[in-house]
Amino acid sequence: MRKQIKQFFEADSASGITLLVFLVISLTIANSPLGPGFESLLVTKIGFETTAVHLRYSVLHWINDGLMAIFFLMVGIEIKQELAHGQLSSARKASLPFFAALGGMLVPAAIYVLFNADTSTRHGWGIPMATDIAFAIGILSILGKRVPVALKVFLTALAIVDDLGAILVIAIFYTAELQSTYLLYALGIFALLMFINRMGVKSLWFYLIPGLFMWYFIHHSGVHATIAGVLTAFAIPLQGRKGGHSPIQHVEHAIATPVNFLIMPLFALANTNIRFEGGMLEGLASPLGMGIIAGLFIGKPLGITLLSYIAVRLRISELPKGTNWLQVIAIGLMGGIGFTMSIFIALLSFVDPHYQTEAKFAILVASALSGVLGYLLLKRLGKKYIKQPI
């Protein structure tokens, strides 16, 4: 039993399966007698507050602004490593995932705007731009050898560029009124971290402790606090002491399991507690619902495939080895699994709980449609292959 549990947590699909389980648990609680009690728990305030320091927030706020900063720390680490020596380390390697991700962000946003241009929900255009990498990679892993390694690498690189785009969108367009003093404090700490990096300091405490203060100042500046996780990741050194793991690898190994099996499941548990009520299906036909569903389910595969095709035809890029255009379309469908990131942006987009619930439900429907169709298409196309180096 112990061996089987260890194998489960080491499997690439485990995080996606865990997210799915917590999604079901959250929906079950919301539609049971436990629902009101769970809602009360989420709005319960914890922390402390003084005349100088304000750190008393609801449980939901701590999950979305506190724990999710650690998730974004891991995202930042993945982006930095890919830029340094991965699929984004050269123009040739990065070109196809870059163009695919660009198409997968611009086309869904444009489709959403078409549905919501003159409505009170027009600010949600960032919702269908996002991809949930854990779910998408989890589904590919379930397919095993039916999916070439090159295709998995392509989706991972695409999702990382997509995450970078989502981070920029959150930082630029989903920021409340800026408090310049706090923002300057945060930028000063980031500059200090980069200076420490240049001085060759390897101890993680010199990065993580100032990173906590940077989180506090960014949180109070009006910029979403999760950006602190990304900035901290960019400051941590890539190179370690001779013969040992680098500092950034130490952090990645330390937080990977908590992020995949605690933080993201908690986020799903807290933010997908949707109570099914009469009229919800009709809400899918509203501009908000149609914009999200069309953006994720149609816009993602269309944008990813279209810009990939243009890049290949112009000989800027080339398809991954052993893949074809139908598989790229299937990967585009996988990109339509918005879930965690889409819900996160939906919460930033709307204050009205009605719009938040409507957006969450549309995201769940679009992500389910995208995931099921993408899985079936890849399964049909998939054949066993001889493993080749990428």
C-alpha positions as CSV (number, residue, x, y, z in Angstrom):
1,M,0.0,0.0,0.0
2,R,2.8,2.4,0.9
3,K,4.5,1.7,-2.4
4,Q,1.3,2.3,-4.4
5,I,0.7,5.6,-2.6
6,K,4.3,6.7,-3.4
7,Q,3.8,5.7,-7.1
8,F,0.5,7.7,-7.2
9,F,2.1,10.9,-5.9
10,E,5.1,10.6,-8.3
11,A,2.8,10.1,-11.3
12,D,2.4,13.1,-13.7
13,S,-1.4,12.5,-13.7
14,A,-1.7,12.5,-9.9
15,S,-2.1,16.3,-9.5
16,G,-4.8,16.5,-12.1
17,I,-6.7,13.6,-10.6
18,T,-6.4,15.2,-7.1
19,L,-7.8,18.5,-8.5
20,L,-10.7,16.6,-10.0
21,V,-11.4,14.8,-6.7
22,F,-11.5,18.1,-4.8
23,L,-13.6,19.7,-7.5
24,V,-16.2,17.0,-7.0
25,I,-15.9,17.3,-3.2
26,S,-16.5,21.1,-3.4
27,L,-19.5,20.7,-5.6
28,T,-20.9,18.0,-3.3
29,I,-20.5,20.2,-0.2
30,A,-22.0,23.2,-1.9
31,N,-25.2,21.2,-2.8
32,S,-25.6,19.5,0.5
33,P,-26.7,20.7,4.0
34,L,-23.0,21.4,4.7
35,G,-23.0,24.2,2.2
36,P,-23.9,27.1,4.4
37,G,-21.5,26.0,7.1
38,F,-18.7,25.8,4.6
39,E,-19.5,29.3,3.3
40,S,-19.3,30.6,6.8
41,L,-15.9,28.9,7.3
42,L,-14.6,30.6,4.1
43,V,-15.5,34.1,5.3
44,T,-14.2,33.6,8.8
45,K,-11.3,36.0,9.4
46,I,-8.0,34.9,10.8
47,G,-4.7,36.7,11.4
48,F,-3.8,39.8,13.4
49,E,-4.0,43.5,13.0
50,T,-2.2,46.4,14.6
51,T,-2.0,50.1,13.9
52,A,1.1,49.4,11.7
53,V,0.4,46.0,10.2
54,H,-2.9,44.6,8.8
55,L,-2.9,40.9,8.3
56,R,-6.4,39.8,9.2
57,Y,-8.3,38.4,6.3
58,S,-10.9,35.7,5.5
59,V,-9.9,32.1,5.0
60,L,-10.8,32.5,1.3
61,H,-8.6,35.5,1.0
62,W,-5.6,33.7,2.6
63,I,-6.1,30.9,0.1
64,N,-6.4,33.1,-3.0
65,D,-3.8,35.7,-2.1
66,G,-1.5,33.9,0.3
67,L,-1.3,30.2,-0.7
68,M,-1.6,31.0,-4.4
69,A,1.5,33.2,-4.1
70,I,3.4,29.9,-3.5
71,F,1.7,28.4,-6.6
72,F,2.9,31.4,-8.6
73,L,6.4,30.9,-7.0
74,M,6.5,27.5,-8.7
75,V,5.2,28.9,-11.9
76,G,7.9,31.5,-11.9
77,I,10.5,28.8,-11.2
78,E,9.3,26.8,-14.2
79,I,9.4,29.9,-16.4
80,K,12.9,30.8,-15.3
81,Q,14.3,27.3,-15.9
82,E,12.6,27.0,-19.3
83,L,14.1,30.4,-20.3
84,A,17.5,29.4,-19.1
85,H,17.9,25.9,-20.5
86,G,14.6,24.5,-21.6
87,Q,12.1,24.7,-24.4
88,L,12.2,28.5,-24.2
89,S,16.0,28.9,-24.1
90,S,16.5,29.8,-27.7
91,A,14.4,31.6,-30.4
92,R,14.2,28.4,-32.4
93,K,13.0,26.3,-29.5
94,A,10.6,28.9,-28.1
95,S,9.1,30.1,-31.4
96,L,6.3,27.5,-31.9
97,P,5.2,27.4,-28.2
98,F,5.3,31.2,-28.2
99,F,3.2,31.6,-31.3
100,A,0.8,28.9,-30.2
101,A,0.4,30.5,-26.7
102,L,-0.1,33.9,-28.3
103,G,-2.8,32.6,-30.5
104,G,-4.3,30.8,-27.5
105,M,-4.6,34.0,-25.6
106,L,-5.6,36.6,-28.3
107,V,-8.3,34.6,-30.1
108,P,-10.2,33.6,-26.9
109,A,-10.0,37.1,-25.6
110,A,-11.3,38.5,-28.9
111,I,-14.2,36.0,-28.9
112,Y,-15.1,36.9,-25.4
113,V,-15.1,40.6,-26.3
114,L,-17.4,39.9,-29.3
115,F,-20.0,38.5,-26.8
116,N,-19.5,41.1,-24.0
117,A,-18.3,44.3,-25.7
118,D,-21.3,46.5,-24.5
119,T,-22.1,44.7,-21.3
120,S,-21.2,45.0,-17.6
121,T,-19.1,41.8,-17.9
122,R,-16.7,43.1,-20.5
123,H,-13.9,43.2,-18.0
124,G,-13.7,39.4,-17.9
125,W,-11.9,39.1,-21.3
126,G,-8.9,37.6,-19.5
127,I,-10.8,34.6,-18.3
128,P,-10.7,32.4,-21.4
129,M,-7.0,33.2,-22.0
130,A,-5.7,30.9,-19.3
131,T,-4.8,27.2,-19.3
132,D,-4.7,24.8,-16.3
133,I,-1.4,23.1,-16.8
134,A,-2.0,20.5,-14.1
135,F,-5.2,19.2,-15.6
136,A,-3.9,19.3,-19.2
137,I,-0.6,17.5,-18.4
138,G,-2.6,15.1,-16.2
139,I,-4.8,14.0,-19.1
140,L,-1.8,13.6,-21.4
141,S,-0.2,11.4,-18.8
142,I,-3.2,9.2,-18.5
143,L,-2.9,8.5,-22.3
144,G,0.7,7.3,-21.7
145,K,2.5,6.1,-24.9
146,R,-0.4,7.1,-27.1
147,V,1.0,10.6,-27.0
148,P,4.6,11.3,-28.3
149,V,7.0,12.9,-25.8
150,A,7.5,15.8,-28.2
151,L,3.8,16.6,-27.9
152,K,3.9,16.6,-24.1
153,V,7.0,18.9,-24.2
154,F,5.1,21.2,-26.7
155,L,2.1,21.5,-24.4
156,T,4.2,22.1,-21.3
157,A,6.2,24.9,-23.0
158,L,2.9,26.3,-24.4
159,A,1.3,26.3,-21.0
160,I,4.3,28.0,-19.4
161,V,4.2,30.8,-22.0
162,D,0.5,31.0,-21.3
163,D,1.1,31.3,-17.6
164,L,3.6,34.1,-18.2
165,G,0.9,35.9,-20.3
166,A,-1.6,35.4,-17.5
167,I,0.8,36.8,-15.0
168,L,1.3,39.9,-17.1
169,V,-2.5,40.3,-17.7
170,I,-3.1,40.1,-13.9
171,A,-0.4,42.5,-13.1
172,I,-1.3,45.1,-15.8
173,F,-5.1,44.9,-16.2
174,Y,-6.5,43.3,-13.0
175,T,-4.8,45.7,-10.6
176,A,-6.8,47.8,-8.2
177,E,-6.0,51.4,-7.4
178,L,-2.2,51.6,-7.0
179,Q,-0.6,52.7,-3.7
180,S,2.7,54.0,-5.0
181,T,4.5,54.0,-1.6
182,Y,3.9,50.3,-1.0
183,L,4.8,49.5,-4.6
184,L,8.1,51.3,-4.3
185,Y,8.9,49.4,-1.2
186,A,8.2,46.1,-3.0
187,L,10.3,47.1,-6.0
188,G,13.1,48.1,-3.7
189,I,13.1,44.7,-2.1
190,F,13.1,43.1,-5.6
191,A,16.1,45.2,-6.6
192,L,17.8,44.1,-3.4
193,L,17.1,40.4,-4.2
194,M,18.6,40.8,-7.7
195,F,21.6,42.6,-6.2
196,I,22.1,39.7,-3.8
197,N,21.8,37.3,-6.7
198,R,24.5,39.2,-8.6
199,M,26.8,39.0,-5.5
200,G,26.6,35.2,-5.6
201,V,24.6,34.6,-2.4
202,K,23.2,31.1,-2.5
203,S,21.4,30.8,0.8
204,L,17.7,30.6,0.2
205,W,16.8,32.5,3.4
206,F,18.2,35.7,1.9
207,Y,15.6,35.4,-0.9
208,L,12.5,33.8,0.8
209,I,12.4,36.0,3.9
210,P,12.6,39.3,1.9
211,G,10.1,37.6,-0.5
212,L,7.5,37.5,2.4
213,F,8.0,41.2,3.0
214,M,7.7,41.9,-0.8
215,W,4.4,39.9,-0.7
216,Y,3.1,42.1,2.1
217,F,4.0,45.4,0.3
218,I,2.6,44.2,-3.1
219,H,-0.6,43.0,-1.4
220,H,-1.1,46.5,0.0
221,S,0.0,48.3,-3.2
222,G,-3.1,47.2,-5.2
223,V,-1.2,44.8,-7.5
224,H,-2.3,41.3,-6.9
225,A,-0.1,39.7,-4.2
226,T,0.6,36.5,-6.1
227,I,3.0,38.5,-8.4
228,A,5.4,38.5,-5.4
229,G,5.8,34.7,-6.0
230,V,6.9,35.2,-9.6
231,L,9.3,38.0,-8.7
232,T,10.9,36.0,-5.9
233,A,11.4,33.0,-8.3
234,F,13.1,35.3,-10.8
235,A,15.6,36.4,-8.1
236,I,16.6,33.0,-6.9
237,P,19.9,31.8,-8.4
238,L,19.9,29.1,-11.1
239,Q,23.5,28.0,-10.3
240,G,24.3,26.3,-7.0
241,R,27.5,25.4,-5.3
242,K,29.8,23.0,-7.2
243,G,28.5,19.4,-7.1
244,G,25.1,20.3,-5.5
245,H,21.6,21.2,-6.5
246,S,21.0,24.8,-7.4
247,P,18.9,27.0,-4.9
248,I,16.0,27.2,-7.4
249,Q,15.9,23.3,-7.6
250,H,15.8,23.1,-3.8
251,V,12.8,25.4,-3.7
252,E,11.1,23.6,-6.6
253,H,11.6,20.2,-4.9
254,A,10.4,21.6,-1.5
255,I,7.1,23.2,-2.8
256,A,6.1,20.9,-5.7
257,T,4.2,18.4,-3.6
258,P,2.5,21.0,-1.3
259,V,1.5,23.0,-4.4
260,N,0.1,20.0,-6.3
261,F,-1.5,18.2,-3.5
262,L,-2.5,20.9,-1.0
263,I,-2.6,24.4,-2.4
264,M,-4.2,23.8,-5.7
265,P,-6.8,21.3,-4.2
266,L,-7.6,23.8,-1.5
267,F,-8.1,26.5,-4.2
268,A,-10.4,24.2,-6.0
269,L,-12.3,23.3,-2.8
270,A,-12.7,26.9,-1.9
271,N,-13.6,28.4,-5.3
272,T,-15.7,25.8,-7.1
273,N,-18.3,25.5,-4.4
274,I,-21.1,26.2,-6.8
275,R,-24.7,25.6,-5.6
276,F,-26.8,24.4,-8.6
277,E,-29.9,26.4,-8.9
278,G,-32.7,27.0,-11.4
279,G,-31.7,29.2,-14.2
280,M,-28.0,28.3,-14.2
281,L,-28.2,26.5,-17.5
282,E,-29.9,29.5,-19.0
283,G,-26.9,31.5,-17.7
284,L,-24.7,29.6,-20.1
285,A,-26.5,31.4,-22.9
286,S,-25.8,34.8,-21.4
287,P,-23.0,37.0,-23.0
288,L,-20.7,36.0,-20.0
289,G,-21.4,32.3,-20.3
290,M,-21.2,32.2,-24.1
291,G,-18.0,34.3,-24.1
292,I,-16.2,32.0,-21.7
293,I,-17.4,28.7,-23.3
294,A,-16.7,29.9,-26.9
295,G,-13.4,31.4,-25.9
296,L,-12.1,28.3,-24.2
297,F,-13.7,25.6,-26.2
298,I,-13.4,27.2,-29.7
299,G,-11.0,30.1,-29.3
300,K,-8.2,28.1,-27.7
301,P,-7.8,25.4,-30.3
302,L,-8.5,27.9,-33.1
303,G,-5.9,30.4,-31.9
304,I,-3.2,27.7,-31.0
305,T,-3.6,25.9,-34.3
306,L,-3.9,29.0,-36.5
307,L,-0.8,30.8,-35.2
308,S,1.2,27.6,-35.1
309,Y,0.2,26.9,-38.8
310,I,1.3,30.5,-39.8
311,A,4.6,30.1,-38.0
312,V,5.3,26.8,-39.6
313,R,4.3,28.0,-43.1
314,L,6.6,31.0,-42.7
315,R,9.4,28.7,-41.7
316,I,9.8,30.5,-38.4
317,S,9.0,27.3,-36.5
318,E,8.6,23.6,-37.2
319,L,6.2,20.9,-35.8
320,P,7.5,18.7,-33.0
321,K,9.0,15.4,-34.2
322,G,6.5,12.7,-34.9
323,T,3.4,14.9,-34.6
324,N,0.7,16.1,-37.1
325,W,-1.8,18.9,-37.3
326,L,-4.7,16.9,-35.9
327,Q,-2.6,16.3,-32.8
328,V,-1.9,20.1,-32.6
329,I,-5.7,20.7,-32.7
330,A,-6.1,18.2,-29.9
331,I,-3.4,20.0,-27.9
332,G,-5.4,23.2,-28.6
333,L,-8.4,21.6,-27.0
334,M,-6.3,20.7,-24.0
335,G,-5.4,24.4,-23.8
336,G,-9.1,25.0,-23.4
337,I,-9.0,23.5,-19.9
338,G,-9.0,26.8,-18.0
339,F,-10.1,25.7,-14.6
340,T,-7.7,27.0,-11.9
341,M,-6.2,30.0,-13.7
342,S,-9.5,30.9,-15.4
343,I,-11.4,30.8,-12.1
344,F,-8.6,32.9,-10.5
345,I,-9.0,35.6,-13.2
346,A,-12.8,35.4,-12.9
347,L,-12.5,36.3,-9.2
348,L,-10.3,39.3,-10.0
349,S,-12.7,40.4,-12.8
350,F,-16.0,40.5,-10.9
351,V,-17.0,41.7,-7.5
352,D,-20.6,40.6,-8.0
353,P,-21.1,37.0,-6.6
354,H,-23.7,36.3,-9.2
355,Y,-21.2,37.0,-12.0
356,Q,-18.5,35.0,-10.2
357,T,-20.8,31.9,-9.9
358,E,-21.9,32.3,-13.5
359,A,-18.3,32.5,-14.7
360,K,-17.2,29.5,-12.6
361,F,-20.0,27.3,-14.0
362,A,-19.2,28.3,-17.6
363,I,-15.5,27.6,-16.9
364,L,-16.3,24.1,-15.6
365,V,-18.5,23.4,-18.6
366,A,-16.0,24.7,-21.2
367,S,-13.1,22.9,-19.4
368,A,-15.0,19.6,-19.3
369,L,-15.9,19.8,-23.0
370,S,-12.3,20.7,-24.0
371,G,-10.8,18.0,-21.8
372,V,-13.1,15.2,-23.0
373,L,-12.9,16.0,-26.7
374,G,-9.2,16.5,-26.5
375,Y,-8.7,13.2,-24.7
376,L,-10.9,11.3,-27.2
377,L,-9.1,12.8,-30.2
378,L,-5.6,12.1,-28.9
379,K,-6.7,8.6,-27.9
380,R,-8.0,7.9,-31.4
381,L,-4.9,9.4,-33.1
382,G,-2.4,7.9,-30.6
383,K,-0.2,5.0,-31.5
384,K,2.7,3.4,-29.7
385,Y,6.0,4.9,-30.9
386,I,9.7,4.3,-30.6
387,K,11.0,6.8,-28.0
388,Q,13.4,9.2,-29.6
389,P,15.5,12.0,-28.1
390,I,13.9,15.4,-28.4
